Every structure is written in C-alpha cells, then in structure tokens.
Amino acid sequence: MRLLRSGLSRSDIQPRLRDVVTEMYRNIPTGVGKGRRDLRLGRKELEKVLAQGAGWPVKQGLGEPRDLEFLEEGGCLEGADPNLVSDRAYNRGQSQLGTLGSGNHFAEIQYVAEIYDRAAARDLGLWLDQITVTVHSGSRGLGHQVCSDHLKLMLDAAAKYDIELPDRQLCCAPLKSPEGRRYLGAMSAAANYAFANRQVMTHWVRESFGVALAAGPRQVGLDVVYDVCHNIAKFETFEVDGKKMRVCVHRKGATRAYPPGHPQTPAPYKKVGQPVLIPGDMGRYSYVLVGTQQAYEQTFGSTCHGAGRRLSRKQAKKEARGRKLFEELEARGVVVMAAGFATVAEEMPEAYKDVADVVDVVERAGISRKVAQLRPIGVIKG
C-alpha cells in the first residue's frame, strides 16, 4: 500500500475529476498480464530491480530520492537474491513493472473526509478536503511465480524435516535450512519488485494529474506519506520473554504498526508513530492510522491490513447480475474505470465488511490509533 498526499483540495479537482481518472487509466496498465510497451526490461535490468527495489526506478528518473525516505525498509529488503528467481518468474516480470494488475488491486483518488487526531494529521501532512491517492499493488506475476516455484519445494521440505502440516497450504521449512534460505532470498527479491512497481506507478500518477489539470509538480504535490507491506516475511528485533531477539515476522493480511520513536519510523513521524494504511472498499472509505507502543509489545508491531471479504468473488458476481454498478458508484460520487464489469462486481462495496468496524476494533485494542478517514472519488481497477 502507498499513500500520496497532494497540494490540492477537492474543489480543485472536482471539475476535472473524470479527466484525471481517464489519464490515470491510460497511463497505468490494469488487468491480468498487462504492461506498458515503453517499460519492458531486459534480464540485466530486472536483476537490478530485484536487488535495488524502489531505488532502481528513482535512479531512472521515475520518482524523487526523497520518496525512498517514506517507504518501509527504504523500499529495499536486504538479502534479496535475484539468482534465486526462476526464468519463468523473470519472463512474467519483464513487462509488468508499473502495472496495477487485477483482483482487489486499485489506484484510488480520495479526499480527507474526517480527521480524528489533528496533531498527528498535521505531522503526516494531511488536512480536511485534501486530495490523496492510494496505490494498492504488489509483485504481480513475478511474485506469484516465486510462490508457485517454491510450493513443491516446501512440501518436500516439510516431509524431509518431519513437519506435520494441518493444511498443504501451510507448507514450510526451517529458516536456517537450505530450502528456507532459498525461499527468503527469492521472496525478498519479489518484495523489491513490488516496491519498485509502486514507485513507477507513483511517477505515472503524478504525470496523470499534471496532464489532466495542466498543473506543475509544485501545485499538484503528491508527496509520499508512506508505503507499507501487508504480505511479507522480515527479520525484525523484538523483546521476547524479557530478551531482545531477532525474529522472522510474517505479516499476511496484516501490516506493520511501529510506535512513536522507533528508529525505523521516518523522522517527520517520530512523535506520532509509523503511518498505518487500512483500505476499505471503493464505495465507502479507507483509514490512516499510526502505530502504537502496545502493538510493538503485544503483536510484534502489527495491526490489521483491511476489512476482509463478506462475499466470495463468485457470490459477489452472482449478486451483481443485472445491476449497473458503474452508475451506482457514480451516484455515490465515485468515478470508476476498469477493464471490465466482472472485476468491479467481484470488488463491489457489498462484497466487503465495513472497514470502519474493523478499524474501531484495532483502535480499542490499542494496536493502532485513528488519524484520518479518506473517501474515494475516483478509482481505476484491473
């Protein structure tokens, strides 16, 4: 997830909203397997992406060096080994950098509808009615292939190391085993691809706003608030049973929530804590929160990532039959552009729980603190 804040208010963009959404949809490829012809990478270039993460596109002029200060791990995981990524994964990744993909991935224009903590919002650079953009996408086909490549290896490893699996999908290997180390190296490379992917899309979002609004970078803004992962395994240090230990934290459907003062929290956010981005559905709202000391002590610095589905994709498509979802969403003030009706049907608002309920739970639990609510006005999907 990546959140950008602009220098624009809702009134600045509303008359040209459809133009901005159209330009974003034209610039950012959406859908399964889609890519831009002007950014097809050779093997050597892709190896650099897997090793350098978001730093690679910044070096190519696709972003600003300052962007990297506001990405989890600076947008690059240590330990990534491009040599552990298969040829099939390389082939899938060559044309997909800077692409949104399909499913629940999206790029969404929003405005700040509510502020719950004025001091924290000020530190994050957020203000009422401000235009923001959230980009949700990951490592695309390359990352999916890395996972697929290691499933059989992990199943074999589980048997080799006498690990009893309650479900085949929980196949695993000891961290220090050859199989475990190979997977971590390949997974980290895929994570770096994801950081780079969002960085390239950030550049194209900025270009889209500039073209549609005939405005310069200073007027548009679109600075990175934060970029944080929600499906990743990383080595981090925590206190366990009274001792500081380096542990492997796997956040699947969860996101990092570091507290105020943590060394890895960007300097401008030291007083308030690491920004936490929790998306909702495209018809209601998303939230910006900050991490807490309680999360650091009780949940390995983690909180929820989203609301979770209420309907399966199949059920959602069945319930959407005969409906005019694009018109329904526009009646709510949301302009949507997508590759087809099926994706919008799968991701319609009713398919998800109300994220406000989930956010209230994590705040009451003390593992995140609400800062602002963001409401969508323009969405592109695969």
DRENLUM-204701 format. One record per residue (C-alpha): x, z, y; residue in three letters. Coordinates in Angstrom, 2 decimals. Example, Ala and Ser with C-alpha at 12.3 -4.5 7.8 and 13.67 -1.06 7.14 Angstrom:
REM residues 2
        xx        zz        yy    aa
     12.30      7.80     -4.50   ALA
     13.67      7.14     -1.06   SER
This chain:
REM residues 382
        xx        zz        yy    aa
      0.00      0.00      0.00   MET
      1.21     -0.79      3.50   ARG
     -0.45      0.18      6.78   LEU
      0.30     -1.59     10.07   LEU
     -0.81     -0.35     13.48   ARG
     -1.41     -2.77     16.34   SER
     -1.43     -2.54     20.11   GLY
     -4.96     -3.98     20.12   LEU
     -8.39     -2.37     20.34   SER
    -11.49     -3.56     18.52   ARG
    -12.83     -5.18     21.70   SER
     -9.60     -7.19     22.00   ASP
    -10.05     -8.82     18.61   ILE
    -13.82     -8.98     18.02   GLN
    -14.44    -12.33     19.80   PRO
    -11.67    -13.97     17.75   ARG
    -12.08    -11.98     14.54   LEU
    -13.09    -14.92     12.35   ARG
    -10.15    -16.92     13.70   ASP
     -7.75    -14.11     12.75   VAL
     -9.22    -13.76      9.25   VAL
     -9.11    -17.55      8.78   THR
     -5.48    -17.69      9.88   GLU
     -4.54    -14.84      7.52   MET
     -6.33    -16.57      4.66   TYR
     -4.47    -19.80      5.44   ARG
     -1.06    -18.10      5.66   ASN
     -1.23    -15.64      2.75   ILE
     -1.83    -17.20     -0.69   PRO
     -4.58    -15.48     -2.67   THR
     -5.74    -15.77     -6.26   GLY
     -4.15    -15.89     -9.70   VAL
     -0.78    -17.64     -9.75   GLY
     -0.98    -18.88     -6.17   LYS
      2.13    -19.25     -3.99   GLY
      3.46    -20.95     -0.86   ARG
      5.50    -24.10     -1.30   ARG
      7.81    -23.12      1.55   ASP
      8.95    -19.93     -0.20   LEU
      9.85    -20.89     -3.74   ARG
     13.02    -19.05     -4.73   LEU
     15.86    -20.14     -6.95   GLY
     17.24    -17.82     -9.61   ARG
     20.11    -16.51     -7.46   LYS
     17.83    -15.76     -4.50   GLU
     15.32    -14.00     -6.72   LEU
     18.10    -11.85     -8.20   GLU
     18.86    -10.69     -4.65   LYS
     15.19     -9.84     -4.09   VAL
     15.14     -7.73     -7.25   LEU
     18.29     -5.90     -6.19   ALA
     17.60     -5.53     -2.45   GLN
     13.83     -5.12     -2.22   GLY
     12.32     -5.35      1.27   ALA
     15.80     -5.69      2.73   GLY
     16.08     -9.27      1.45   TRP
     13.19    -10.77      3.47   PRO
     14.26     -8.80      6.56   VAL
     17.70    -10.46      6.28   LYS
     15.91    -13.83      6.18   GLN
     14.10    -13.08      9.43   GLY
     10.82    -12.14      7.72   LEU
     10.47     -8.81      9.47   GLY
     12.40     -6.33     11.56   GLU
     15.16     -3.93     10.41   PRO
     13.06     -1.09     11.84   ARG
     10.35     -1.89      9.25   ASP
     12.59     -0.51      6.50   LEU
     12.67      2.97      8.06   GLU
      8.99      3.41      7.23   PHE
      8.96      2.33      3.57   LEU
      9.13      4.67      0.59   GLU
     12.79      4.73     -0.53   GLU
     13.56      2.35      2.34   GLY
     11.86     -0.40      0.33   GLY
     14.51     -0.49     -2.41   CYS
     14.84      1.53     -5.61   LEU
     18.29      2.39     -6.87   GLU
     19.03      1.50    -10.46   GLY
     17.29     -1.86    -10.38   ALA
     18.99     -4.29    -12.75   ASP
     17.98     -7.95    -12.30   PRO
     19.80     -8.79    -15.56   ASN
     17.16     -6.83    -17.50   LEU
     14.32     -9.03    -16.24   VAL
     13.32    -11.82    -18.64   SER
     13.45    -15.54    -17.89   ASP
      9.65    -15.66    -18.20   ARG
      9.32    -12.96    -15.52   ALA
     11.75    -14.86    -13.26   TYR
      9.69    -18.04    -13.69   ASN
      6.50    -16.21    -12.72   ARG
      8.10    -14.59     -9.69   GLY
      9.79    -17.64     -8.16   GLN
      6.71    -18.87     -6.28   SER
      4.74    -15.65     -5.78   GLN
      6.71    -13.78     -3.12   LEU
      4.45    -13.14     -0.13   GLY
      1.22    -13.55     -2.11   THR
     -1.78    -11.29     -2.46   LEU
     -2.92    -12.06     -5.98   GLY
     -6.38    -11.26     -7.30   SER
     -8.48     -8.33     -8.51   GLY
     -8.51     -5.32     -6.21   ASN
     -5.65     -6.58     -4.04   HIS
     -6.50     -7.26     -0.41   PHE
     -5.33     -7.63      3.17   ALA
     -7.79     -5.89      5.45   GLU
     -8.24     -5.74      9.23   ILE
     -9.63     -2.35     10.22   GLN
    -10.24     -0.16     13.24   TYR
     -9.67      3.57     13.61   VAL
    -13.24      4.92     13.43   ALA
    -12.58      8.67     13.32   GLU
     -9.67     10.99     13.99   ILE
     -9.62     14.41     12.33   TYR
     -6.22     15.64     13.50   ASP
     -5.27     14.43     16.99   ARG
     -1.69     15.71     16.91   ALA
     -0.96     14.08     13.55   ALA
     -2.65     10.83     14.61   ALA
     -0.54     10.77     17.76   ARG
      2.64     11.19     15.71   ASP
      1.54      8.33     13.43   LEU
      0.76      6.14     16.45   GLY
     -2.99      5.99     15.75   LEU
     -5.82      6.10     18.32   TRP
     -9.58      5.58     18.31   LEU
    -10.79      1.98     18.08   ASP
     -7.24      0.75     17.44   GLN
     -6.86     -2.26     15.16   ILE
     -4.87     -1.67     11.96   THR
     -4.10     -3.82      8.92   VAL
     -3.73     -2.61      5.34   THR
     -2.00     -4.75      2.72   VAL
     -2.54     -3.87     -0.94   HIS
     -0.49     -5.86     -3.45   SER
      2.38     -5.30     -5.84   GLY
      4.90     -7.11     -8.01   SER
      2.47     -9.87     -9.05   ARG
      3.13    -11.89    -12.22   GLY
      6.77    -10.83    -12.35   LEU
      5.87     -7.15    -12.65   GLY
      3.11     -7.86    -15.15   HIS
      5.57     -9.79    -17.29   GLN
      8.14     -6.97    -17.14   VAL
      5.47     -4.65    -18.51   CYS
      4.41     -7.10    -21.21   SER
      8.02     -7.71    -22.25   ASP
      8.58     -4.02    -22.88   HIS
      5.35     -3.10    -24.67   LEU
      6.57     -4.12    -28.13   LYS
      9.99     -2.62    -27.44   LEU
      8.39      0.68    -26.52   MET
      6.09      0.63    -29.54   LEU
      9.11      0.11    -31.78   ASP
     10.99      2.84    -29.88   ALA
      8.15      5.33    -30.31   ALA
      8.32      4.81    -34.07   ALA
     12.13      4.96    -34.02   LYS
     12.17      8.31    -32.21   TYR
      9.20      9.78    -34.14   ASP
      6.91      9.96    -31.10   ILE
      3.27     10.35    -32.10   GLU
      1.02      8.21    -29.89   LEU
     -2.64      9.14    -29.32   PRO
     -3.07      5.60    -27.97   ASP
     -0.87      2.50    -28.33   ARG
     -1.01      2.02    -24.55   GLN
      0.90      5.28    -24.19   LEU
      3.92      3.83    -25.98   CYS
      7.16      5.26    -24.63   CYS
     10.82      6.04    -25.28   ALA
     13.13      8.92    -24.29   PRO
     14.54      8.47    -20.77   LEU
     18.12      8.58    -21.98   LYS
     17.58      6.14    -24.84   SER
     18.78      2.52    -24.55   PRO
     15.16      1.37    -24.55   GLU
     14.19      3.84    -21.83   GLY
     17.13      2.92    -19.61   ARG
     16.46     -0.81    -20.00   ARG
     12.84     -0.38    -19.02   TYR
     13.67      1.75    -15.97   LEU
     16.17     -0.85    -14.77   GLY
     13.67     -3.68    -15.15   ALA
     10.77     -1.67    -13.70   MET
     12.84     -0.75    -10.63   SER
     13.64     -4.45    -10.12   ALA
      9.91     -5.24    -10.29   ALA
      9.19     -2.46     -7.76   ALA
     11.75     -4.02     -5.42   ASN
      9.92     -7.32     -5.75   TYR
      6.71     -5.51     -4.73   ALA
      8.37     -4.03     -1.62   PHE
      9.67     -7.49     -0.70   ALA
      6.25     -9.04     -1.38   ASN
      4.51     -6.73      1.09   ARG
      7.29     -7.28      3.61   GLN
      6.82    -11.05      3.55   VAL
      3.05    -10.65      3.89   MET
      3.61     -8.33      6.84   THR
      5.51    -11.13      8.56   HIS
      2.72    -13.60      7.87   TRP
      0.05    -11.15      9.08   VAL
      1.97    -10.84     12.35   ARG
      2.21    -14.61     12.64   GLU
     -1.51    -14.98     11.93   SER
     -2.51    -12.57     14.69   PHE
     -0.16    -14.26     17.13   GLY
     -1.52    -17.76     16.44   VAL
     -5.21    -16.77     16.36   ALA
     -5.02    -14.65     19.51   LEU
     -2.40    -16.74     21.34   ALA
     -0.55    -13.47     21.88   ALA
      3.08    -12.43     21.70   GLY
      4.61     -9.84     19.36   PRO
      4.65     -7.11     22.00   ARG
      0.94     -7.48     22.72   GLN
     -0.05     -7.68     19.06   VAL
      2.28     -4.91     17.85   GLY
      1.62     -4.49     14.13   LEU
      4.36     -1.95     13.51   ASP
      4.65     -0.44     10.04   VAL
      3.08      3.02      9.83   VAL
      4.12      3.46      6.20   TYR
      4.46      1.71      2.84   ASP
      3.97      3.81     -0.29   VAL
      3.67      3.04     -4.01   CYS
      0.95      4.10     -6.43   HIS
      2.14      2.82     -9.80   ASN
      5.78      3.66    -10.24   ILE
      8.20      6.00    -12.03   ALA
     11.00      7.51     -9.95   LYS
     13.62     10.22    -10.20   PHE
     12.95     12.98     -7.68   GLU
     14.02     16.60     -7.23   THR
     11.56     19.49     -7.51   PHE
     11.62     23.19     -8.27   GLU
     10.54     23.80    -11.85   VAL
     10.34     27.37    -13.17   ASP
     12.40     28.58    -10.24   GLY
     15.16     25.98    -10.64   LYS
     15.77     22.74     -8.80   LYS
     15.59     19.89    -11.28   MET
     15.82     16.11    -11.13   ARG
     12.75     14.83    -12.93   VAL
     11.12     11.47    -13.58   CYS
      7.75     11.40    -11.82   VAL
      5.33      8.70    -12.93   HIS
      2.56      8.15    -10.40   ARG
     -0.08      5.90    -11.95   LYS
     -3.19      5.69     -9.80   GLY
     -1.52      8.36     -7.67   ALA
      0.62      8.25     -4.57   THR
      3.43     10.31     -3.08   ARG
      2.49     13.05     -0.60   ALA
      5.67     14.69      0.71   TYR
      5.31     17.64      3.12   PRO
      6.46     18.12      6.71   PRO
     10.21     18.49      6.99   GLY
     11.07     16.71      3.75   HIS
     14.35     14.75      4.03   PRO
     12.69     11.51      2.86   GLN
      9.90     11.69      5.43   THR
     10.67      9.33      8.36   PRO
     11.97     11.15     11.43   ALA
      8.90     10.49     13.65   PRO
      6.70     12.13     10.98   TYR
      8.81     15.23     10.22   LYS
      6.33     17.56     11.92   LYS
      3.23     16.23     10.17   VAL
      4.44     15.04      6.78   GLY
      4.57     11.74      4.94   GLN
      1.64      9.40      5.62   PRO
     -0.70      9.02      2.64   VAL
     -2.80      5.84      2.40   LEU
     -6.02      6.04      0.39   ILE
     -8.07      2.82      0.34   PRO
    -11.80      2.60     -0.16   GLY
    -14.00     -0.43     -0.71   ASP
    -14.34     -3.37      1.66   MET
    -17.78     -2.28      2.88   GLY
    -17.13      1.31      3.88   ARG
    -13.83      2.94      4.87   TYR
    -10.29      3.94      3.97   SER
     -8.30      7.02      4.98   TYR
     -4.95      8.03      6.36   VAL
     -3.79     11.49      5.35   LEU
     -0.48     13.36      5.32   VAL
      1.29     15.22      2.54   GLY
      1.46     19.00      2.28   THR
      3.75     21.72      1.01   GLN
      1.10     22.64     -1.54   GLN
      1.27     19.16     -3.05   ALA
      5.04     19.47     -3.23   TYR
      4.75     22.76     -5.10   GLU
      1.76     22.03     -7.34   GLN
      1.55     18.29     -8.04   THR
      5.15     17.05     -7.80   PHE
      4.40     15.85     -4.25   GLY
      1.47     13.66     -5.34   SER
     -2.15     13.03     -4.47   THR
     -4.83     10.51     -5.44   CYS
     -4.50      6.82     -4.64   HIS
     -8.11      5.69     -4.37   GLY
    -11.72      6.31     -5.32   ALA
    -11.82      4.71     -8.75   GLY
    -14.43      2.36    -10.13   ARG
    -18.08      3.28    -10.71   ARG
    -18.86     -0.01    -12.44   LEU
    -16.67     -2.11    -14.70   SER
    -15.82     -5.57    -13.42   ARG
    -18.25     -7.07    -15.93   LYS
    -21.05     -4.72    -14.84   GLN
    -20.36     -5.41    -11.17   ALA
    -20.60     -9.18    -11.66   LYS
    -23.86     -8.72    -13.57   LYS
    -25.40     -6.63    -10.78   GLU
    -24.21     -9.12     -8.13   ALA
    -26.06    -12.08     -9.65   ARG
    -28.39    -13.70     -7.15   GLY
    -27.06    -11.70     -4.21   ARG
    -25.45    -13.13     -1.08   LYS
    -22.53    -10.75     -0.89   LEU
    -20.64    -12.58      1.87   PHE
    -23.75    -12.45      4.08   GLU
    -24.42     -8.81      3.15   GLU
    -20.92     -7.78      4.14   LEU
    -21.08     -9.78      7.38   GLU
    -24.31     -7.94      8.21   ALA
    -22.24     -4.75      7.96   ARG
    -19.76     -6.24     10.41   GLY
    -17.18     -7.33      7.82   VAL
    -15.92    -10.93      7.66   VAL
    -14.69    -11.71      4.12   VAL
    -12.76    -14.73      2.89   MET
    -11.94    -15.01     -0.81   ALA
    -11.01    -17.53     -3.46   ALA
    -14.46    -17.28     -4.98   GLY
    -17.65    -15.29     -5.43   PHE
    -16.50    -13.66     -8.69   ALA
    -13.71    -11.64     -7.05   THR
    -16.00    -10.37     -4.32   VAL
    -18.61     -9.47     -6.94   ALA
    -16.08     -7.51     -9.01   GLU
    -14.95     -5.63     -5.90   GLU
    -18.26     -5.16     -4.08   MET
    -18.76     -1.74     -2.46   PRO
    -21.20     -0.51     -5.11   GLU
    -18.57     -1.03     -7.81   ALA
    -16.57      1.92     -6.42   TYR
    -17.14      5.60     -5.86   LYS
    -17.43      6.75     -2.27   ASP
    -13.79      7.39     -1.29   VAL
    -14.93      9.96      1.30   ALA
    -15.94     12.28     -1.55   ASP
    -12.56     11.86     -3.24   VAL
    -10.65     12.45      0.00   VAL
    -12.64     15.61      0.68   ASP
    -11.71     16.91     -2.78   VAL
     -7.96     16.40     -2.32   VAL
     -8.12     17.98      1.14   GLU
     -9.98     21.03     -0.18   ARG
     -7.40     21.24     -2.97   ALA
     -4.71     21.39     -0.27   GLY
     -2.67     18.46     -1.57   ILE
     -3.38     16.14      1.40   SER
     -4.68     16.57      4.93   ARG
     -7.04     14.09      6.63   LYS
     -5.81     12.36      9.78   VAL
     -8.00      9.29     10.36   ALA
    -10.72      7.09      8.92   GLN
    -10.31      3.29      9.02   LEU
    -13.32      0.95      8.82   ARG
    -12.97     -2.70      7.72   PRO
    -13.98     -5.64      9.89   ILE
    -12.08     -8.48      8.20   GLY
    -10.88     -8.92      4.61   VAL
     -9.09    -11.56      2.57   ILE
     -9.09    -11.36     -1.24   LYS
     -7.90    -13.41     -4.19   GLY
